[in-house]
Structure formats: structure tokens, C-alpha cells
């Protein structure tokens, strides 16, 4: 397997997670993988109160900017968010070229 050129890390949900927790994983990836791998770590909107609508829009934008062969890494204590991210990953595996457009939108819970 060839070397990965890009990794997109989707932070977990919760107040302070981007700067106080998941940044450790990102720092470790950057250190171990070196300059030959771009590790992208965008801040998700409203991390302390995530919603499918805002996070999926941000994730779609990030996925659309990835090069072929990129890897997406995510985790969260929020089980629904994990399910949503698995759905995104499944679409990427099936058809990477159009993944950003083909992830079906889901209605937010009522």
C-alpha cells in the first residue's frame, strides 16, 4: 500500500474537544507521519452542541476538498454522530469521486 497523502480528522463532539482532547491525536499523527502527509483538522461548528445539519455540511465541504486516496478518521461519544460518519464513509468507499454530493441528507430529530 502506498503512502497516504492526506488525512482528514473529524473531531469528537463536546465542549473543548477540538483544543483539549483530539488535538493530541492530530499532533501525534503529524509528528509520526511527517511533512509528506497533510493532516487536516477542521473545527466543527458548535462542538458543544453538534447537530447533523451543521456538522454534515461542514464534513461535506471538507470531503469535497480531499484528494483521491485520502483517509477520513473520526470518533465521538455521540452514537448518532458516529452512525452519520459511518454513512459518509460508506458512500466514500463506494464512489470516492462523487462522495461529497452523494451522502444523503437526513432530517434532524424532532
N, C-alpha and C positions, 0 to 999 in steps of 0.2 A: 504494500500500500504506500502511495506517495505521501509526501508531507502536506499537511493541511495549511492552506494559506490564510484562512480567516476562521475565527470562532466568534460567534455571537452568544454572549451570556445574558440570559434574561434573569433579572434579579428575582428574589423571592418577595412575597408580599409582607408588609408590616412596616411600622414606623421605624425609620433609621436603618433599614436593611441594606440599602444601597451603600451607604457610607460606613456602616459599623459592622457588617457581617459579610455579605457576599463580596465585598471589595478584597477580602483576604484570599478568596478563591481566585479572583481575577489577577491579583498581584502574583500569586503563585504560578498561574498559567503563563503569564507574561515572562516571569523570571525563568521558568523551565523551558519554554518554547523559543525564547529569544526573539531577535529582531525579524526573523524570517516569517513570523506568524503575527497577523493583526488580530488582536483580541478586542472586540467591540463590546462595550459595557454601557449601554444607554440607561439613563434614569427613566423609569416608568412613571407615568403620571399618577398622582395621588397614591403613592406607595402604601400609605397607612390605611387607605380605604379603596382598594382596587375594584374596578368594575370591568366587566367583559368588554363593554363598548369602548372605553378609553384605552385599555391595555391591548385589545386586539388591533385597534387602529395603529397604535404605536409599533406593535410587533410586525404588522403587515408592512409598514414603511421600512423597518429595519431589514426584513427578509427581502424586500424588493431591491435593496441596495447591496445584497451579498453576491459574491462571485460564485461561479459553479464550483462545487466541491466543498463549500463552506459547511461548518458544523454548528448546530444550534444546541446550546446547553441551557437547561432550566431546572428549577426546583422550586417548590413552595410548600408551606404547610397548608395552604388553601387547596383542598382537594378538587374543587370545581375548576380552579385556575390550572391545576395540573392536567385535568381532563381536557381543557381547552388547548393547552400547549401540546398535548399528545395528538390531538386532532390536527393541529397545524403541522406537526412533524410528519404525520401520515400523508398529508397532501404533498409535502415537500418530497418525500421519498417516491411517491407515485409519479409526480411530474414537476421536477425542480424548475423548469423553465417558466411555468405559469403559476407557481405556488402562491405568490402574493395575491393573485386575483381569484384563486380558486378555493380559498378557505371559506367555507360557507358561514355567513354571519349568523349569529344566534341571538335570539331575543333575550334581553336581560330578564332575570327573575322578577316576578311581580310581587 
